[in-house]
Amino acid sequence: MNPTRTLATTGRVLTQIRHDPRTVALLVLVPALLTGLVAWIFTDTTVFQTIGPALLALFPFIVMFLVTSITTLRERRTGTLERLLSMPLGKGDFLLGYTLAFALLAIVQSCVAVGFAVWVCGLDIAGSVWLLLAVAVADAILGTTLGLFVSAFARTEFQVVQFMPVIVFPQILLGGIFLPRDQLPDVLRAISDWLPLSHAIDALNAVATDSHDAAYVGGELLIIGAWAAGAVVLGALTLQRRTP
């Protein structure tokens, strides 16, 4: 991989997204608005205080997964990827450039979502808001990298959506949003331990309740980072130049 080519790819992706206001709104505003909707639904109850931190993992993860996978797929379907790879641009440069571009957007997205949840919706955070933001950013980047990986196996946007029940929904069901993970049946608890979204939700809950120290949260961040890095590597190995 070449840093210059990687950064050039990052710049190209950001330029494309800048000229697409709907995608910008989807990435930056939708997670915050959905979080606000849940807070509004559960007004005068303690439900939002319980599930609010998990929502900061859930909504950005889903949005980044969908947008990234569909955007990358279109690069293949239109022949753009094939033209790019015919030049001195490796698959690693392409995927890492995409990851960096969407990572920058993830930072903005997470700042808006966390700020809206804490200062507008009234989500109580016992720990550090900055640590909460760091976990939210890592989670959004995780969604980005998994989306990049999945896009290598899809031929149409509909097929990308079909990956949701396989990749995303099990992580939502077993992540501890509906039932604490320590109350899951033993087999499901063991499966959830291997799902990256579970660690993101655990870290956000730990920061929100200040139930664990920074070392614990750091360990969860390392697990999330390892999954993200692995998805980029596997994506580079399986990426096709164009859709058959």
C-alpha positions in Angstrom: 0.0 0.0 0.0 1.1 3.6 -0.7 0.1 6.4 1.7 -0.2 8.9 -1.2 -2.6 6.7 -3.1 -4.6 5.9 0.0 -5.0 9.5 0.9 -5.9 10.3 -2.7 -8.7 7.7 -2.5 -9.8 9.3 0.8 -10.0 12.7 -0.8 -12.0 11.4 -3.8 -14.5 9.7 -1.6 -15.0 12.7 0.5 -15.5 14.9 -2.5 -18.1 12.6 -3.9 -20.0 12.5 -0.6 -19.8 16.3 -0.3 -21.8 16.6 -3.5 -24.5 14.2 -2.2 -26.5 16.1 0.5 -28.8 13.2 1.1 -26.0 10.8 1.9 -24.5 13.5 4.2 -27.8 13.9 6.0 -28.2 10.1 6.3 -24.8 9.7 7.8 -24.7 12.7 10.1 -28.2 13.3 11.2 -30.2 10.1 11.1 -28.6 8.3 14.0 -29.1 11.3 16.2 -32.7 11.8 15.1 -33.5 8.1 15.7 -32.0 8.3 19.2 -34.1 11.4 19.8 -37.2 9.5 18.6 -36.6 6.7 21.1 -36.1 9.2 23.9 -39.3 10.9 23.0 -41.2 7.6 22.9 -40.1 6.7 26.4 -40.5 10.2 27.9 -41.2 10.1 31.7 -39.8 6.5 31.9 -36.3 5.1 32.7 -36.2 3.1 29.5 -34.1 5.5 27.5 -31.5 5.8 30.3 -31.2 2.0 30.2 -30.9 1.5 26.4 -29.7 4.9 25.4 -25.9 4.0 25.4 -26.7 0.9 23.3 -28.5 3.0 20.8 -25.3 5.0 20.3 -23.8 1.8 19.1 -26.7 0.5 17.1 -27.8 3.3 14.9 -24.4 4.5 13.7 -23.3 0.9 13.1 -26.3 0.1 10.9 -26.1 3.4 8.9 -22.4 3.1 8.2 -22.8 -0.6 7.3 -25.4 0.2 4.7 -24.0 3.3 3.2 -20.5 2.0 2.9 -21.4 -1.4 1.4 -23.7 0.1 -1.2 -21.3 2.9 -2.1 -18.4 0.4 -2.6 -20.7 -1.9 -4.6 -21.6 0.9 -7.0 -17.9 1.5 -7.6 -17.7 -2.0 -8.8 -20.9 -2.1 -10.8 -20.1 1.1 -12.7 -16.6 -0.1 -13.6 -14.9 2.7 -11.5 -13.0 0.2 -9.4 -11.7 -1.7 -12.4 -10.4 1.6 -13.9 -8.8 2.6 -10.6 -7.1 -0.8 -10.1 -5.7 -0.7 -13.7 -3.6 2.2 -12.4 -1.0 1.9 -9.6 -3.7 1.5 -7.0 -3.9 -1.6 -4.9 -7.0 -3.1 -3.3 -5.5 -2.3 0.1 -5.1 1.4 -0.9 -8.7 1.5 -2.1 -10.3 -0.1 1.0 -8.1 1.8 3.4 -8.9 5.0 1.6 -12.6 4.3 1.9 -12.1 3.4 5.6 -10.3 6.7 6.4 -12.9 8.7 4.5 -15.8 7.2 6.3 -13.9 7.3 9.6 -13.8 11.0 9.3 -17.5 11.0 8.7 -17.9 8.7 11.7 -16.2 11.2 13.9 -18.7 13.9 12.9 -21.6 11.5 13.1 -20.7 10.3 16.6 -20.1 13.8 17.9 -23.6 14.8 16.7 -25.3 11.6 18.0 -23.5 11.7 21.4 -24.0 15.4 21.8 -27.7 15.1 20.9 -28.3 12.2 23.3 -26.5 13.8 26.2 -27.4 17.4 26.0 -30.7 17.4 24.2 -32.3 14.1 25.1 -30.9 14.1 28.7 -29.0 10.8 28.7 -27.1 10.6 32.0 -23.5 9.6 31.6 -21.6 8.8 34.9 -18.3 8.3 33.2 -16.3 10.4 30.7 -18.3 11.8 27.7 -15.0 11.8 25.7 -14.5 8.1 26.4 -18.1 7.5 25.3 -17.4 9.4 22.1 -14.3 7.3 21.4 -16.3 4.1 21.7 -19.1 5.5 19.5 -16.5 6.4 16.8 -14.9 3.0 17.0 -18.3 1.4 16.6 -19.2 3.5 13.6 -15.8 2.6 12.0 -16.6 -1.1 12.7 -19.8 -0.7 10.7 -17.8 0.9 7.9 -15.3 -1.9 7.7 -17.9 -4.7 7.8 -19.8 -2.9 5.1 -16.7 -2.8 2.9 -16.1 -6.5 3.5 -19.7 -7.5 2.7 -19.7 -5.4 -0.5 -17.2 -7.9 -2.0 -19.8 -10.6 -2.0 -22.8 -8.7 -3.3 -23.8 -8.1 -6.9 -26.8 -5.7 -6.3 -28.0 -3.3 -3.6 -30.7 -5.8 -2.8 -28.1 -8.4 -2.0 -26.4 -6.0 0.3 -29.7 -5.6 2.2 -29.9 -9.4 2.4 -26.7 -9.5 4.4 -28.5 -7.5 7.2 -30.2 -10.6 8.7 -26.9 -12.5 8.6 -24.4 -9.9 9.7 -26.4 -7.2 11.6 -29.5 -8.6 13.1 -27.9 -11.4 15.2 -25.6 -8.8 16.7 -28.5 -6.6 17.6 -30.5 -9.5 19.2 -27.5 -10.8 21.2 -25.8 -7.5 22.0 -27.6 -6.9 25.2 -30.1 -4.3 24.1 -33.3 -6.4 24.7 -31.8 -8.6 27.5 -28.5 -8.2 29.4 -26.0 -10.6 28.0 -25.3 -12.2 31.4 -29.0 -13.3 31.4 -28.8 -15.0 28.0 -28.7 -18.8 27.7 -25.2 -20.1 27.9 -24.9 -21.0 24.3 -26.2 -17.6 23.1 -24.0 -15.8 25.6 -20.9 -17.7 24.2 -21.9 -16.6 20.7 -22.5 -13.0 21.7 -18.9 -12.9 23.2 -17.6 -13.3 19.6 -19.8 -10.6 18.1 -18.1 -7.2 17.9 -21.2 -5.1 18.4 -21.6 -6.8 21.8 -18.3 -5.4 22.9 -19.2 -1.9 21.7 -22.5 -2.0 23.6 -20.7 -3.3 26.7 -18.1 -0.5 26.5 -20.8 2.2 26.1 -22.8 0.8 29.0 -19.6 0.6 31.1 -18.8 4.3 30.4 -22.5 5.4 30.9 -22.7 3.7 34.3 -19.0 4.1 35.3 -19.1 0.5 36.3 -15.7 -0.4 34.9 -12.4 1.4 34.7 -10.8 2.9 31.6 -8.6 -0.3 31.2 -11.7 -2.4 30.7 -13.1 0.0 28.1 -9.7 0.1 26.4 -9.7 -3.7 26.2 -13.1 -3.5 24.5 -11.8 -0.9 22.1 -8.9 -3.2 21.2 -11.4 -6.0 20.3 -13.5 -3.6 18.2 -10.3 -2.4 16.5 -9.1 -6.0 15.8 -12.5 -6.8 14.1 -12.3 -3.6 12.0 -8.7 -4.3 10.9 -9.6 -7.9 10.1 -12.6 -6.8 8.0 -10.3 -4.5 6.0 -7.7 -7.2 5.4 -10.4 -9.8 4.4 -12.1 -7.2 2.2 -8.8 -6.5 0.3 -8.3 -10.2 -0.2 -11.9 -10.9 -1.5 -12.6 -7.6 -3.4 -13.5 -8.1 -7.1 -12.6 -5.6 -9.7 -16.1 -5.4 -11.0 -19.4 -7.2 -10.6 -20.0 -10.1 -13.1 
